[in-house]
Amino acid sequence: HVQLVESGGGSVQAGGSLRLSCAASGYITSSNCMGWFRQAPGKEREGVALITTGGASTYYADSVKGRFTVFQDNAKNTVYLQMNSLKPEDTAMYYCAAEGGRRWVGSAAVCSGLAYEYSYWGQGTQVTVS
């Protein structure tokens, strides 16, 4: 069983930065995906930034490319989301997800941004950009 605990959310002005952390406990399988989704009121949960547990491949939503960076510290079993140049439309509850989403393109593992493909979820952390 995997438990995910997020931290780092908060309120920030447009153009500012935040860093989210997701600490995982339990067994995380190699070559699977882990990372971040978000959900704004009245909208579906969307994949924001995901990374294979080996770190070789990342997925970013088009809306965050060039502004957000997902990275991990395997020694701490923690995944981070560095968010720069935040916009009001980034306001949402951000969720950490793990164990799922892996697809193969040839011999390379890539991550899916579809929420239903992930097995474990954190409780969420609110990000508000004004």
C-alpha positions in Angstrom: 0.0 0.0 0.0 1.3 3.5 -0.9 0.5 6.7 1.0 1.1 10.1 -0.5 1.4 13.3 1.5 1.5 16.7 -0.3 2.7 20.0 1.0 3.7 23.4 -0.3 0.4 24.8 -1.6 -0.7 28.3 -0.7 -1.6 31.7 -2.1 0.6 33.7 -4.4 0.3 36.6 -6.7 0.4 36.2 -10.5 4.0 35.8 -11.7 5.1 34.2 -8.4 6.4 30.8 -7.7 5.6 27.8 -5.5 7.1 24.4 -5.0 4.9 21.4 -4.1 6.2 18.3 -2.5 4.8 14.8 -2.4 6.3 12.3 0.0 5.5 8.6 -0.7 5.6 5.8 1.8 5.3 2.2 0.9 6.6 0.4 -2.1 6.9 2.4 -5.3 7.5 0.2 -8.4 10.2 1.1 -10.8 9.4 2.4 -14.3 5.9 3.5 -13.2 4.8 7.1 -13.2 4.3 9.6 -10.4 3.4 13.2 -10.3 0.8 15.9 -10.2 -2.8 16.5 -11.3 -5.0 19.4 -10.6 -8.7 20.1 -10.4 -10.5 23.4 -10.4 -14.1 23.8 -9.3 -16.5 22.5 -12.0 -13.7 21.0 -14.1 -12.3 17.6 -14.6 -9.1 16.5 -13.0 -6.2 17.0 -15.4 -2.7 15.8 -15.6 -0.2 18.6 -15.0 3.3 17.1 -14.7 4.3 13.5 -14.3 7.6 11.6 -14.3 8.7 8.0 -14.6 10.1 6.8 -11.3 13.4 6.3 -13.0 13.3 9.9 -14.1 13.9 9.2 -17.7 10.6 10.6 -19.1 8.3 13.4 -18.2 4.8 14.5 -19.2 3.6 18.1 -19.1 0.2 19.6 -19.9 0.5 22.1 -22.7 -0.7 24.9 -20.4 2.3 24.5 -18.1 5.2 23.7 -20.4 8.0 26.1 -19.9 6.7 27.2 -16.5 6.4 24.0 -14.4 9.1 21.4 -13.7 8.6 18.0 -12.1 11.6 16.3 -10.5 12.2 13.7 -7.9 14.5 12.7 -5.1 14.6 8.9 -5.1 16.5 8.7 -1.8 13.6 10.5 -0.1 10.8 8.9 -2.2 9.6 12.4 -3.0 8.4 14.1 -6.1 8.4 17.9 -6.5 6.6 20.4 -8.7 8.3 23.7 -9.2 5.8 26.2 -10.5 7.0 29.5 -11.9 5.3 32.4 -13.6 2.0 31.3 -12.0 -1.2 32.5 -13.5 -4.7 32.9 -12.1 -5.8 30.0 -14.3 -3.4 27.7 -12.3 -5.6 28.1 -9.3 -6.8 24.6 -8.3 -6.5 21.8 -5.9 -3.3 19.9 -6.7 -3.1 16.2 -6.2 -0.2 13.8 -6.1 -0.7 10.5 -7.9 1.4 7.4 -8.1 1.5 3.8 -9.4 0.1 4.0 -12.9 0.1 5.8 -16.2 3.0 4.0 -17.7 2.9 3.5 -21.5 5.5 2.2 -23.9 6.5 4.0 -27.0 8.9 1.5 -28.6 11.3 0.7 -25.8 10.8 4.0 -23.9 8.4 4.4 -21.0 6.2 7.5 -21.1 3.6 8.8 -18.7 -0.1 9.2 -19.3 -2.0 12.3 -18.1 -5.2 10.4 -17.5 -6.3 10.3 -13.9 -8.1 6.9 -14.1 -4.8 5.2 -14.8 -3.3 6.0 -11.4 -3.9 3.9 -8.3 -2.9 6.1 -5.4 -3.7 9.7 -4.6 -2.8 12.2 -1.9 -5.3 14.4 -0.1 -4.6 17.5 -2.2 -3.0 20.9 -1.6 -4.7 24.1 -2.6 -2.9 26.6 -4.9 -4.5 30.0 -5.3 -3.1 32.6 -7.7 -4.5 36.1 -7.7 
